[in-house]
Amino acid sequence: MIVDDIKPLVKGIAQLQYVMSGGIAVYHILSTDDHAYQLEIDLSDRHDVGETAAFHPTEKALLLMRWIRKANESNTLICIK
């Protein structure tokens, strides 16, 4: 599902749910329009995340905007609520 406007997402809060083997961080994002989305970030891709990136259990979704946009464009952003 492609989201037409990601502004409500990036204004929301992202909570780290778990990290899968292979280095995939799974965040749930509660947007300001009361929808929830699942975002997966490949932490093993150092070119994408950087050499010294740190991902916290709770983040402002704005800090994950590049991955939110990328997941939305590739249709891998999952609406869970």
Order of alpha helices (4+ residues) and beta strands (2+ residues): alpha-beta-beta-beta-alpha-beta-alpha-beta
